[in-house]
Amino acid sequence: MFRKHEARVIPAILVLIALVAACGGTSGPIGSVPVPSATPEPSVDLGSPDVTPEPSDAPSDSPAASPTGSESPSPTPSSAPLGTTIVRAYFWLDGLPGSAGLVAVLREIPSTKGVATAAVNALLAGPTDGERNRNISSAVPDGSQLLGLAIQNGVATVDLSSEFESGGGSASVLTRLGQLVYTLTQFPTVKSVVIQIEGETKTVFSSEGVSLDKPATRADYVDLLPDIWVDRPAFNAAIGNPAHVTGNANVFEATFRIAILDGSGKVLVDQQAMATCGTGCRGTFDVTIAYTVSKAQYGILRVYDPSEKDGSPQSIRDYRVWLTPKR
């Protein structure tokens, strides 16, 4: 799945950094590598994660399960139980050209002040079996371990074991770095990331020679996103009703479509959406969509770009989500 990215090179990513900055993308400090704070994760703000994770009382996400209605419906989920916290980890959702890219999943963890540490450990643990059965994977090498994490002045300094730097071609290396940076920058108080391996700050990463001469930001890895990228809701998350959908896109004239399908594949709603920038630059979008469904069930949130030539869907990206009747 990473082979198609092998031709990408670091100069292209640096150009994209400037492009995203022009569209209001995330940027981080540039300069010398900061000294890690003596206190890990001071005042890390959790931000606005999805309201609910995958329903805890839903049927197990077994290999036989599918998003087309074969699973039994479950009661509407509530917010995370007392004593737990929801964090996000970023993996890879495979697909056709224009639709493959990074994807957020949710993890429910015991309440902790070390939410950033918990998020990184969730990333290193990899996707669940059910997520793998839905074409979600990770470029993080098996055996990678978190050795330390400190946050100071908006910069997270993360120390990982040598396994994290091992193996894979350039696409695999860039993808694992992107997964890590997106996972840590989910927190509003983390703007950029410095990567260490076994305590050594890396300015050149792996045998592929990926440059890390400054703290890394999301803008450095925008090339890992699909044409239309939904960040919220996360894959498998409850979508709410009306649904609140946010992300960014680079499509012709900044317009695309968002549809919601029920468990049987019936289209409940299909409406046009618009990003703040398009045709060569990434713009953000924030859309609210009402839909009607008779009972709580898994369904699909679909984003796609109608062809300029004949209107046929392209860059299709499907997210499995939990649908609920409007209250």
N, C-alpha and C positions, 0 to 999 in steps of 0.2 A: 504493500500500500504506500510505502514511502518512495518507491522507485521513481515515480513521476516528478518528484521534487529534486532529484539528484543534481539537476543542472543549475539549481539556484546557487548563487554565490553571494558572499557578504556584501559587495558593493551594491547589489540590487536592493538588499535589505536596508542599507544606509539611505538610499534614495527614498525608500518607502517611509523611513522615519520622518523625513522632511514633509512628505506628502500628508501623512496622518496629522502632523502638527498643524498643517494648514487647515485641516478639517476639524480641528478641536480634539484630536486624539490625546491619549495620555502621554505625558513626557516626564522625564526624570532629570535629576541633577547630573551635570557633566563635570568631571574633574577628578581629583585624587580619590583613591579608595578610602572610605571612612574607617575609623577604628571601631570595632564592635563595641556596643554598650556593655557595661559590666552587668546590667540587669536585663535578662532576656525579655523580649516582647513588652516593653513599657507602653502602657496605654494604647494597646492595639484596639482599634474600633472595628467591630464586626460588620458595620455597614448595614445594607438591606438585603439579606439573603432571601431566597424564596420563602414564602410563608410556611409551607409544609414540605416535608420530604415525601417520598413514595409512601403510601399508606402502610403503616406497620401491620395492620390486620388483613392486608391483601394476600391472596394466594401466593405461594412462593414463586419466584421468578425462575422457573425451571426451563430446561432446554425445550420442552414441548410447548411452553407458553408463547403466545404471539400477540401483537397489538391489534388483532382483527376480531376480537370479541370472543375468543375461545376460553378466556379466563372468566371465572365467576366474578360478578360485581361485588364490591365491598362498600361498607359504610363510608360516608364522607369523612376524610381524615381531618384531624384538628391540628393545631400548631404543635411543635415538638413538646413531648412530655416534660413535666417538671424535672429539673436536674439534668437536662440534656441541651445540647447546642447543635445547630446545623451549620456545617461548613461545606465549601465547594472544593472539588478537585477537577482538574481539567485533563481530559483524555482526547483521543482521536476518533472521530466518527467517519467511517469510510463511505465512499459514494462516487458518483460519476464526476468528471471534471466540472469544477465550479461549485460542487456541493460537498466535497470532502473537506474536513478541517477540524479544528479544536472544538470540543464540546464540554459543557459544564455538567457534572453530576453532583448529587448531594450526598452527604454523609452525616448521619446523626451520631454524635459523640457525647460522652459524659461531660457535664459542664466543667469548664476549665478556664483559667486565665490565659493558658497557653494555646489560644485558638489557632494561631499561625503554625505552631508546631504540629497540632493535630491535623491541620489541613495538609501539610507537607507529608506527614506519615500516611494519610489517606491516599495521597498521590502515589507514594512509593509502594503501597500495598496493591495498587493496580485495580482494574475493573473487576466487578463481580462476574460470576458465570453467566448470569442473565444479561448483563451488559455486553459481554463478549458475543453472546448469541444474537445480539442486535448490531453487530459490526462495530462495536466500540473496543478500542485497544489502546495500548500505551507503548511509547518508545523508550520508556525508562527501563534500563537493564535490570534483570532479576538480581536480587541480593543488594541493591542500593540501600544504604542506610543513612539516616539523618544523625550527624554527629554533634551539631550545635546550630543554634539560630539566635541572632540578636538583631534588634531593630533600633536605629538611632536616626533622628532627623529625616524620617521618611524613607530610609534605605535599610532593607533587610539584608543582613550578611548571613548566608546559609552555608554550613559546612557539611559536605557529603562524603561518603566513603568512595574509594577508588572505583568501585563498580559503576558508579554513575557516569564516569568518563570513558568507560570501556566499550569497544565494539560499535558496529553500525557504520553506515556511510554518512555522508554529509546531511542527507535529509533526516535520517534518524536522529543525528546529533542535534540539529536545529529544532526538531520537533520536541525532544525531551527538554531542551532548554526553554522552549516556548511554554510547554506544560507547566514547568516549575515557576516561571515568571508570572504567568496568568494566575496560577494558584495562589501565589503570595500577594499579588497586587489586587486580589479581590477585596482586601481590607483598605479602606480609604486612607489609613495612616501609612500605608506602604506604597510608595511611588516607583521605586526601582529596586533592583536586586544585585548584590555582589555574590559571586559564587566562589566558594573555596572547596578544594578537594584535599582531604586529610590535613586540614589546617592551613593549606597554602592557597592564597588568593590567586585565581587564574586570570591571566590577561590573554592567554591563548588556550582554547579548550580543545582537548582530544587530539588525536593524530590527524583529524580533518582540518586543524588550524583555524577554528572559529574564533574570531577576534572578540575578546571581552575586555577591551581597554577602558571601558567606562561602565558604570552601573547600568544594567539592562532594564528596559521598560517594555511595556506591551507593544509599543510602536515598532520595536525591533523585530517583532515576530508577526506582524500583520499579514505577511505573506502566507501564514499558516491558517488563515480564516477562509471559509467559503465565501462565495459572492454575496450571499445574504446570511448574516450570522446572528442568530438569536442567543443572547446571553441569559436572559430571563424570560420565561421559566427555564429551569434546567431540565435535562432529559429525565423522564420519569416523575417529574414534580407535579403537584397539583396546580392546575392553571388558574383556578378561581373562575367566577362568573359574575360580571364580565371578566374576560381574560386581560391581563396586563402584559404586553409583549415589548421587550426592549432589545436593542442590539445595534448593529451597524451594517451597512451595505455599500457595495460599489456596483451599481447597475445603470443601464441606459436611462438618462434623464431622471435618475434617482427614484424611479417608481417601480414597484413590484407588487405582488399580491400575497395575502395571508389567508389561509383557509383552516377551518377546524372540521375534522371528520370524526364521527362517532365510532364505536367499536366494530360496527359492521362495515365501515368504510363509506357510509353516507355522508355527503358534504352538508354540514350544518350551516356554515357561513363561508363566504369567499369575498373578500373586500380588498380594494386597492390601498396600498400604504406608500408613504414617501419618506425617503431619508433626507437629511439636511444637505447632502452633497452626492453627486453621482457622475457617471461617464468619466471615469479616470480618477476619481477620488472617493474615499470612504466617508459617508455621512452617517450620523446616528439617527435612530428612529425610536419613538415611544408611542405605542398604539394601544388603545383599549377596544376590545371586541366582545360584544354580547353574543350569546348563542343560546339555543334552546335544546335541552336534552332531557328525556323523561326520567332517567335514573343515573346515579353515579357509575362511572365506568372508565376504563382506559380508552383513549382515542388518540388522534394524531393532530398535532399542530404542524401545518405545512406552509413553507414559504417557497415561492418560486418567481421566476422572471419570465413573463410572456415574451415569446420571440417577436422581434421587430418585423419579421417577414410574414409570419402567419398566425401569430398569437399562441403557438404551441408552448407548453410549459418547458422551461429549461432551468438549470441550476436549482433543481428541486431538492429541498432539504426537509426531512421529516423528523419530528421530535415526538416520542411517545409521552403522553401527558395524561393526567387524571382529570376527568371532566365531572362537573357537578351541576345539578339543576340550580337555576337562579332562585335565590331566596327572596 
